[in-house]
């Protein structure tokens, strides 16, 4: 009988989400006055076989006159024999709380396809009997988000995997009840930041992010980012239980954005891994509001 239990977060981790908050919060869809397209690619624990690789493409923006926005995102997340493909559409609506603050509500809605490729699995027992080499399961999925902002402060909240689906991925005669079930559980992300003007050219933004999943330790990220003339940005983050993150970004004439992050692991994986790398590319279109 196969009898194993692994506790891990089920949603992708991003080190450059400060530059594209839409990937973690659908309420961000209509925050800006322009449409933008983004690609995020993350290569985690480079040097370790079958390490996670995450790639996402997103496109979003505001309605021209109404206080709402929409967009879409495609995600592919793979780790060895396990992979996930997802596609979402998004809608957000914003309410002015005062002349300074606005609160947005948003929803990602779409589907996930989970795939298990058993040709990439090495079984410890040769008597394991599986009927197929490839197992797939498609389920609906949704994420709810809230986003509070002013000209200098922002705070976000998101709740992933609202449907809490069960994914039946393997029909194995040696598994209890003749099935292996993968439970999709809620993940909570809270993030925020505040922009300080150090001079007419330089701004400093302390940031914070908390990720909570009840089966894993609370993950806290604390960081700071400095921006020069809204062109060059650089920063550092501390992630509890995992890594120090160094990142930089370049903004070319408010049209093309590029960012890179390097995660230096300080946990048990450090001796086997060359860290994690993440690349971000964004295209910003003309303002419509």
C-alpha positions, 0 to 999 in steps of 0.5 A: 500500500502507498502511504505518504503525506506531504504538507506544502503550499499549493499555489505559486510563489512569486518574488516579483509580485510587487511589480505585477500584483495581479498575479496574486490579487484579482482586485488589482485589475482596474487599479491603473489607468492603462492596460498592461501585459505581463510575463512572469517566469520563475525557476525555483531551486536551480540545480535540484532535479525536477525543481518547480518551474512557474510561468504566467501570462496576464493582461488586464486594465480598467474600464474607460469611464466606469470604476471597474476593470477586467483581465485574464491570466494563463498559468503553467506550474510544473514540478517533476511528474506533477503539473498544473495548467490554469486559465482565468478571467477576472473582474474588479469593481472599485469604491471611493472611500474618501478623496484619498482612499479607494477599495477594490473587490475582484474575482478570478474565475476559471479552471485548472487542469492537473496532470500526473505523468507516471513515466517520470515517477520512480516507484519504490515497489515494483508491484505497484499497478497503475492502469495508465501512464498519464492522469489528468483532472480538470476542475473549476477554480476561483480567487477572491481579492480586495485591494485598498490604495491611496497615492502612497499606501496599498494593502491587499488581501486574497483567498485562493482555491475557493471551491476547495476541490478534490482532485482524483489523479491516480487509480492504483490498486495498492492505494486505500479506497482505490484512489489517490485524492489531492485536496485543494485548500484555501491559501490566504495572502496579505500584502502591503506597502508605503511609498516615502519620498526621500527626494524629488528623484528617489522614493523608498517603499517598505513592503510586507507580505504574509502567506498562510496555509494551515498545513504549513508554517506562516510565511512572512516577507519583509522588504524595501525597494528604492526607485530612482526617477521611476526608471530604476528600482532595486530592493531586498526581501527577507522570506521566513523559513526560506530565502533572502531575495535581491531584485531590480527592475528597469522601466523604459519610458513607461512602455517596457518593464523588465525585472529580475530576482534572485532568491538566496536560500538559507535553508537545508536546500542551500547546499544542493541548489543554486538558488531561485531565479525569476524574470518579469517582462511587462508592456504598458499601453497608453492611459485611457482614464 
